[in-house]
Amino acid sequence: MGMWAWFLPAAYVCHMAEEAFGGHGLMGWMAAGGGVRLSQAAFIGFSLVGAGGMCLAAWAGRRSKVWRWLLVSGATIIFVNGLWHIAICAMTRVYIPGIWTGLILYVPVGGILLFRLRRFMSPWLFAVAIAIGFIIHGATLWIVLRTPGLRLGG
């Protein structure tokens, strides 16, 4: 897998920075459009946990074949999130923090990693790892969008 694995956390950190500081920030955009209230500190805290997970996936996936499924799940998360940003931006026709890194980094890096990783594991494990990535992405969105009054810090 080589150094490609480290593009996963690198893309994640770039995307996190755009979401946090692009325009009024993703949390500001969500609060204005849908009433989601997540503080900047909580968003950055949650995102740092995600960045740690991406680093762990890259490190473990490079060290052992047993853990390559983590890379597939991580690549799925960033690929799907990039597509999500593109779709929401197209539907609303406004800038959404994360669209540029979603378009320039997430979709290409996620797609390339998925394409490269498919031959390193069985089709069954590859499909399960993709499903896990979808579940994690969906659960994250559900937590952010459905938790009433979620406001930690600032």
Buried (B, 14 or more C-beta within 10 A) or exposed (E): BEEBBBBBBBBBBBBBBBBBEBBEBBBBBBBEEEEBBBBBEBBBBBBEEBBEBBBBBBBBBBEEEEBBBBBBBBBBBBBBBBBBBBEBBEEEEEEBBBBBBBBBBBBBBBBBBBEBBEEBBEEEEBEBBBEBBEEBBEEBEEEBEEEEEBEEEE
